[in-house]
Amino acid sequence: MGKKANESEADVCQFDTLDEFLRFRKAFPEKMKNNYNYVLSDGIQENGFYKVIESGSYFKSFKKKLKKYISEGMS
């Protein structure tokens, strides 16, 4: 079982476009021993938490959710 990072050890990356995110993921693929969480956010709420639109723990499933979200007109 892989090493689990706590929130203070987590790396957070922000991307302005889907293409930018996909290029990054291609250059730095997931490693089996690490845990990942992906979030599509629409900014930050007043309480400091992100406004989560879509999320996922695995890149492939998250990418499918993003494509579905985009194809539905980002409603």
Long-range contacts (C-beta under 8 A, 24 or more apart in sequence): 2-32, 2-33, 2-34, 2-35, 3-33, 3-34, 4-35, 5-34, 5-35, 18-66, 18-70, 22-63, 25-59, 30-58, 30-59, 38-62, 40-65, 40-66, 40-69
